[in-house]
Amino acid sequence: MIGSLRGNVIERTTTGEVLVEVGGVGYRVLVPLSTIPGLEVGANTFLFVHTHVRDDAIVLYGFPSRDERETFDALIGANGVGPKLALAILSVHSPTSLRRCLADDDLDGLVLVPGVGKRTAQRLLVELKARLEVPDLDLAAVPGAPSSSARAEVRDALSGLGYSADEVREVLGQLPEDGTVEDLLRDALRLLAGSR
């Protein structure tokens, strides 16, 4: 089983696949979309890897941190969550952001993930809380972590301004992990203005 890769990025796609050359062998690795900007072609990289074996293929999923790989492992252990959905969840939410959604019962945050509707989000809230060991405390009180209400307020504000769910989902994935509502909203609007 392959647990990690260290090598040069040969190519990357906007769909979340990178080709990493290690010792003359190129490995195709699927990564969360949020990871793609940090993987420059020609640069050296290190990825924690989950090797997924199916009847017809061996697929590698790569993550820049051990926490992301462990979160991926927990996600695919949940009923009805396969590698594709787990990767989509981690493309939208960092492990900290996902735990915050679960701790706050934030259905709207989970619905931002492509392929997750209200009913699926409700089921995921229940099942993932146990798998990801979400504490009963408010994660927003952790120093340096943004409040979940800040991200929720930014999401609601952008929706109120007429941005589509896809645009909101994409920009929230690009925002920093910390900041006030005002700072996050300003950054989101700047990113959205640049993409139009």
Long-range contacts (C-beta under 8 A, 24 or more apart in sequence): 1-51, 2-27, 2-49, 2-51, 2-60, 3-48, 3-49, 3-51, 4-46, 4-47, 4-48, 4-49, 5-29, 5-45, 5-46, 5-47, 5-49, 5-60, 5-62, 6-44, 6-45, 6-46, 6-47, 7-44, 7-45, 8-42, 8-43, 8-44, 8-45, 9-39, 9-40, 9-41, 9-42, 9-43, 9-44, 9-45, 10-41, 11-41, 12-36, 12-39, 12-41, 16-87, 16-91, 18-45, 18-62, 20-45, 20-47, 20-62, 27-60, 28-60, 29-60, 29-61, 29-62, 30-59, 30-60, 30-61, 30-62, 30-83, 30-87, 31-61, 31-62, 31-63, 31-64, 31-87, 32-63, 32-68, 32-87, 32-90, 32-91, 33-91, 33-173, 34-90, 34-91, 34-92, 34-94, 34-173, 34-174, 35-62, 35-63, 35-64, 38-64, 50-76, 50-83, 52-76, 52-83, 59-83, 61-87, 63-90, 65-95, 67-95, 68-94, 68-95, 70-95, 71-95, 71-98, 71-132, 74-128, 74-131, 74-132, 75-128, 75-131, 77-131, 78-124, 78-127, 78-128, 78-131, 79-123, 79-127, 80-120, 80-123, 81-124, 85-113, 85-115, 85-116, 88-113, 88-114, 88-115, 88-116, 89-113, 89-116, 91-173, 92-169, 92-172, 92-173, 93-173, 94-177, 95-132, 96-139, 96-145, 96-177, 97-151, 97-177, 98-128, 98-132, 99-132, 99-134, 99-139, 100-139, 100-140, 100-145, 100-148, 100-151, 101-148, 102-128, 102-129, 102-132, 102-134, 103-134, 103-135, 103-136, 103-137, 103-138, 103-139, 103-148, 104-138, 104-139, 104-140, 104-148, 106-148, 106-152, 108-152, 108-155, 109-148, 109-151, 109-152, 109-155, 112-155, 112-165, 112-168, 112-169, 112-172, 113-169, 114-169, 144-178, 145-177, 145-178, 146-177, 146-178, 146-179, 146-184, 149-181, 150-179, 150-180, 150-181, 150-184, 151-175, 151-184, 153-181, 153-185, 154-181, 154-184, 154-185, 154-188, 157-185, 158-185, 158-188, 158-189, 158-192, 163-192, 167-192, 167-195, 170-195
